[in-house]
Amino acid sequence: MFIFGYKHSAMKILLSFIFLICTQFAFGQMESMPITDFNDFNPSLEILLDVRTSEEFNEGCIDGAVNVDWFSEEFNQKIMQMDKTKKIYLYCKKGGRSLKSQQRLAELGFENVVNLEGGYDAFSKIK
């Protein structure tokens, strides 16, 4: 009985370790950079995605940005219409929604997504 309990515990630890490694691999591929280091993008090769609300977007945005509200019920549908071969730069107000969006895009099969840390608030201070 003790041996069975030991093997069972060891198996749980091994499976937990494998899950942890797989999760780290998936999310370890995600890239971030401070929005203050973001200079420009090439719209033919890249997409600048603002995931704030339309009200926030209309109050000010980075030139060339496309707005898809993270809170919108159509978020996934609108994202799936985007070109998965292009690099996508994400930003929001401070960085929380863009990080969640980056994870969602990874789940939807987008592989080249960069979270712009600090969000529009940080960008507007250097603008």
Secondary structure, DSSP 8 states (H G I E B T S, - for coil): -HHHHHHHHHHHHHHHHHHHHHHHHHHHT-EEEEGGG-----TTTEEEEE-S-HHHHHH---TT-EE--TT-TTHHHHHHTS-TTSEEEEE-SSSHHHHHHHHHHHHTT---EEEEETHHHHHHHH-
